[in-house]
Each structure stands twice: as structure tokens, then as C-alpha cells.
Amino acid sequence: MTRVAIVGATGYSGGELTALLARHPRAEVVGLFGSGSGKAVPVAVHPTLRGRALPTVAPFSVDAALAASPDAVFLATPHELSAEVARPLLEAGVKVIDLSGAFRLASGSDYERHYGFTHPAPELLDEAVYGLTEWTDGALEGARLVANPGCYPTTVLLALKPVLDLLAAGAPIVADAKSGVSGAGKKSDIAFSFSELSGNFKAYGVGKHRHEPEMRQRLGLHAGADFVFVPHLLPIVRGMLTTLHVSFSSPVSEEALVSRYAAAYGTAPFVNVRVPGELPELAEVVNTPRCDIGFVVLPGGRRAVIVSALDNLLKGAASQAVQNFNRVFGFAEEEGLS
């Protein structure tokens, strides 16, 4: 059994992660850290854990986490905290899988510009493996530090990477994305209250969302490339759907796109590509570890609409972290997720 600890276990993503790892046949949960310390685990973390023998939620410190003797620590924590504690955990020989944005970008200056803090461990940015599981090409095996992708980037990157070289140079890529409110985490903010969201729908963070530089870097797009990302907040708890509008350098057939996606995801257990013209819906992916992708080639073959949908707390966070954990430790990718 691989001993694991979860920091941020009482948050939305951390709770899902704890529930997955508690059922994982190769993992033993030896430490839970977060707010609500000392509460019964089902109340503080996840209702499906009722009756399971798990550690009590405790206040976090690096020493407290290491006292549990974990082989791996999952950080479902704010960016600044992940950036601060990853180094001492790694120095103690523990593998770190970080669900925040603390190790997703290329340089320390990116964090000053987009996250508003000075990164305390910029030397780790080169080492961190970007854990878009299906595109890691063996880099996860034995990795010390994994940067779990953001939820919006997961929808965009999985949909675009198989066809990226077919896109017309200079033509805009438009990513029109919608998320359930749990993507913002647990916070006391009037903008995320029921009374503000019920019956409402709004765009936010246009031109300044922290996931945009992550997507640009992982797509190989320079800062001035014509990439338009517009996130929206849906009046639902969970689920994420992104509609991508793309143009091709020459006419493309449905068969060509089918071939590209089959080559990328034919053996991927948690990416499901629909037949041409069949588009995914949120209800089909919520509470699953899958990303579903569909597309429509528009008349003339020069443009297409690609739709990507997932559960932002699972494939957009916790279940993708478990996929990465499985790869790091050499387990079957489906372990704990089937």
C-alpha cells in the first residue's frame, strides 16, 4: 500500500480526492489536513466516507504531514501555500501532487504577473511535470513533483492538442467556457452565494483569468497570439463545458478529425470522443472521471466547433490527480477510478 496524505481535505476538490483515495486498492490514507480540524470525517470531508476508518482532520504543518510518514502528499491548497511547502516535503523524500496553480507556469516572473506573489521555489518549476495525464509521454513515472492542470485548461487542451497543427496560423481560437460554482472553491463571497447565482449566468475574468497563460503555454501560443478565453459561471454546483471555435489552414474532413482523435485517445480510459456531430452534455459527465469531446465540421471544412465537457471537481481536479498518482507509482491508470 502507498501511504498518502491530503492537505486541504475539507475543500471541494480535497474532499473528492479523499473519497477516491479512501477507496483506492493501492492507497492508504494516513493523514487528512484542513479546516474544521477534529470534526468527524464524513461531516468535514465527504458524505460517502461515513463509517470508514480514516484519520481525523488535523491542522496542517509540514512537520505534521511528515509525522504521518506518507509516500505522497496531495496539496489541494491555495497557490501560495503549495509553492511554500512543496520544497520541504520533497526534501524529506515525499512525492508531491499539487492541485493548485503553484507549479503550472514556466517561470517565477509568471507568478508575479498572473498570480500576484513572488514564487518561493522557482527552481522547482522546471522539474514539475505538468500532469495532463494523456499527454505526459512517460514523464510521470517516478516523478517527484506533479502540477495538476487547471479545470478549464483540461477541457481546452484535451480538445485542441490532437488537431493543433491543422489550425490556421493567425486565425483566432475562441474558447467559450462555462463552469459550475464549485470551481471557485469554498469561500464566503457574496458573488458566489445562492441568491446571486440562482437564475443567473455571467461571464467573469475576461482577459485576466489565471488559467489563460497556462493554456497559452501548453498550446505553444505566444502572449500576443489571437486566443480568446471567456469563462462563465453557471448556476449549478459542478460541471464544466467548453465550446471551441477554430479555423483550419485547409479544408478538413470529419474523417480526418476522427483519425486525429482516435490516434490521441484510442486507448485513453478517461477521454471519450463522440462520433461526428454528437456533442457532450454536462449531465453525461458530472460525477464521472471522464472528459467527453465532440465536434462539428462546418460547411466547407475550414472551420469547426469542438465541445469538451467534464466534472470540474473530478477530471478537472481530483480524479486527474489520482490518474497522475497511478502513473507516478506504476499502477494501472484506472486504479481507484473505474
N, C-alpha and C positions, 0 to 999 in steps of 0.2 A: 504494500500500500504506500502511496505517495502522500506525505503529510502536507496539508495545505492550511493556510490562514487567510482570512478575508478581512481587509481593512475597509471600513465603510459599509459594513454588512447590513446596516439598518436603512440604507438608501434604497431607491427603486432598483437600480442595476445590481447593487450589492446583495439585496435580498433574493433576486432571481439567481444570482451566481451561487449564493449559499444553498438554495434549494436544489440546483443542478448538481453541485459537488457533494451534497449530502446523499444523493442517490447514485453517485458515480462509483462503479465497481472497483476502480483502482485508486480512489482518493479517500483519505481520512481527514475530516475537518478537525483540526486541533486548536484553532483559535478564531474567535469572532470579535471584531473590534468596531466600535461606532458609538453613536449617540444612543441614549436610552440604556446606558450601562446597567447591568444587573436585572433587567427585565427577563421574563420568560421568553425563550427563543421564538416561539410561534407569534407572540404578540409583537416583539421588537423587529423581527426579520421577515418571516413569510408564513402565511397560514398553513401551507402544505407541510410544514415541518412539525406540526403538533404530534407529540408522542415520540419524537426522535431524540436520542441521547446525544446532545451536542453541547459544546462549551457555552457558558453564559457569556453574553455580550459584555466586553470589558473596555475600559478607556484605553486608547491606543498610545503606545510609545514604541520606539524601535526595540528597546530592551524587553518590553512586554511581549512583543511579537516573537522575538528571538527565543524568549524563555519557553515558548511552545514547541521549539525545535522543528520548525517547518522546513520542508524541502522547497516549497514555493509559497510566495506571498502574492495575493491579488490585491491591487490597490484600486478600489472604487472610490476615489478620494478627489478633492479639489486639485487642480493642476499644480498649484504652488506646493501643496503638501507632498504630492507624488514626487515632484522634482527634488524636494529636500531630503526625503527618506530613502529614495532608491539606492543611492550610493552606499550608505552604511549597511543596508540589507545585502547588497551584492558583495560587499567586502567581507560579510560574515558567511559567504558561500551559499546564500539563498537565491534562488531564481525569482525574478520579479515579472509579473504580468500586470501592466498598468492600463487601466481603463480610462484614464484621464487623457488630456492632450499634452501632457508634460514632455513626451518624447517622440511626438509625431512629426515635428518640423525639423528642418535641416540644420539650422544654426541658432546660436544663442540670441543673435540680434533679431531673429524672427519672433522670439518670445517678448522682447521689449516692444516690438512694433505691434504685434497682434494680440498678445495676452496681458501686456502691461506690467510685467515683472522681469527682473533680471534672473536668468536661469542659473541656479547654484551649481549645476553639474553639466556644463555644456560639452565636456569631453565624452559624456555618455551618449550624445545624440548620434554619433557615427556608429556606435556599437548596437544601439537599439534596432531590433528587427521590426519592421512595420508589418503588423500581423493581419494583413488582408489574406486570410488563410489560403485561398485558392491560387494566389499569385506569389507565394513566398519561395517557390523553386528550391526547396530543401533547406532554406536558411534558418528555419525554426528548430531543426533537430539539434538539441543541445544548447540552444541559445540561452544566455543569462538574463537578457532584458528584452521584453516584448512590448511594443507600443500598439495596443489595440486600436484599430481605426475608429473614427467617429461614426455615428449612425448615418448622417447624411452622406459622408464620403463613401460609406459602404454601398449605399444604393447607387450612387453615381459611378463609382469605379468599377463595380461588377458589371454594370450595364455597358460602359463605354470601352473598357480596355480591350475586349475582343475585336472591336471594329475601329480602333483609334486611327490606324494607318490608312483607313479608307476615307477619312473625313477630309473635306476640302480645306486647304490651308487658307487661313484668314477669314473663313466663314464663322459666324458666331455659333457657339454652343450655348443653348439655353437650358438651364436646369430649374424647373418649376417644381419645388419640393414642399410636401406637407407632412407635419408630424403631430402626433398626439402630445398632450401637455406633459406627460411623464418624462419626455426628453429634457425638460428643464430641471429635473430633479426635484427633491423635496425642499421647498423654500416658502417662507412667509412673505409673499409678494402679491399685492393686490392684482397685478396684471395676470396672475395665474390662478386667481380664485374662481370658484364655480360661478359666482354672479357675473364676473367679467367675461367668462368664456362660453357659458351656456347660450346657445343660439347665436353664437358669434363666429367669425372667421376672419383672420387678419394676417397680413404679411409683416415680417419683422426683420431686423438686422440686415437690410438690403445694402450690399456694398461694404459691409463691415463685419460679417459673421466670421467667427474664428475658424470655421470649417473650410472657408473658401481657399485660404492659402494652402491648407492641407491637400485639397483636391487639385489645385493647380500644380503643386509639386509632384504629386503622384501620377498625374497625367502628363507631366513633362511640359507644361504650359508656362511661359514666362509671365511676369506680373502684368504685362500690357496686353496679353492675348485676349481675344474677344470671347470671354467666358462669363456668362451672366447667371448668377446663382440667386434665386429668390426663395427663401424659406417662408413657410406659412405655419400658423398654429391652428390646428383643428380642435373643435370642442369635443374631443374624445380623450380617453386615458392613454392608449397605446396604439402603435401602428404608424408606419411611415410609407409614403408613396411619392415617388419622384417621376415626373414626366420630362423627358429629354427631347429637345428639338435639334436635329443635326442635319448637316448637308454633306454630300459626298463629292469627291473630286471628279467622279464619272458615274454614269448610271449603275446602280447596284440592284441585283435581283433578290427576291425573297430567298431563293435557294442559296445564294452566296452568304447571306446573313445566317441562315440556318447552319451552314457549314462552319462558319466562324464560331458561333456559339457552341456548337457540338464539339469542336476541337478544344475549346477552352473549358467546358463544363460537362463533357460527356460522362466523366467518372466522378464528378463532384457530388457528394451526397446531399449537400445542403443548398445547391443552386438549381432551380428548376426553370428551364427555358420553355416557354409555351410555343405552340405552333403559330405560324404567321397569322396575324390578325386577332389573336386571342390575348387579351390584356389582363393582368392580375388585378385583384381587388384586395383591399385590406382584410376583409373578413376571412380570406383564404390563407393568410399568413400569420395573423395575430395568434399568439400563444404557440408558435412553432419556431424551430431554429432555421427556417428556410428563407432564402431570398428568391422570389419569383420574378422572372423577366419576360416581357412580351414586346412585340414590335409591330408596327405597320409601316410598310414602304409606301410612300405617297406616289401618285401617278407620275410617270416619267422616270422614277428611280433615283432622282437626285436628292431627295430628302426623305427622312424617316422620323417617326415618333417612336421612342423607346420608353417603356414604362417599367419601373423597378419597384417592388414592394417588399417590406419586411416588418418584423416586430422590432421596434427601436430598442426595447429592453433585452431582446434575445439575440438575433443575428446582428443587430446594431450595437450590442454590448456584451451581455453575459454569455450567451451560447457561443459566440465567436471567440470569446476569451477561453472557453473550455475547449473549443477546437484547437486553439493555439497551444493550450496546456497539453492536450493529447499529442500534438506534433512534437513539442519540446521534449516530452518524456518517452516518445517512441510508442505510444499507444495507438490503437485504431482510431481514426478520426471521429467515428460515430460513438465511441465510448461515452456513456452518460448522457447521450443526446437522442438516441433512437427512440 
